Amino acid sequence: MKDNLFTLPPLFRLIRQESGTGWEEMYRVFNMGHRMEIYVPAGFADNIIQVSKQFDVEAQIIGFCKKAKGRRVFIESEFGSFTY
C-alpha cells in the first residue's frame, strides 16, 4: 500500500491537463515523480532516510507491504484510490 506519497511535481499536473489522461493511468505510466523506491524491513527505513539526506536526496516512507493473494499495488493519493 502506497499511502504517504511525495507531493506531486507540477510537471505531472501539466501532462495530465494537456493530455486528458486520468489519474489512474498517470500513476501507472509515469509513477508520478517517485524516482526510486526501496523495499526494506521497517527497521532499516530511518537509517536509509538519514543517509539519503546526507546526500541531499529527499526520502520518506511512502507505504508498506503486506502479504496478499496475487500481486497487487494499492495507491491512496489526493486524486483517488487505485489498484494495479
Summary of the structure (lengths in Angstrom):
residues: 84
radius of gyration: 14.3
end to end distance: 10.7
largest distance: 41.7
contacts: 159
relative contact order: 0.27
helix: 40%
strand: 12%
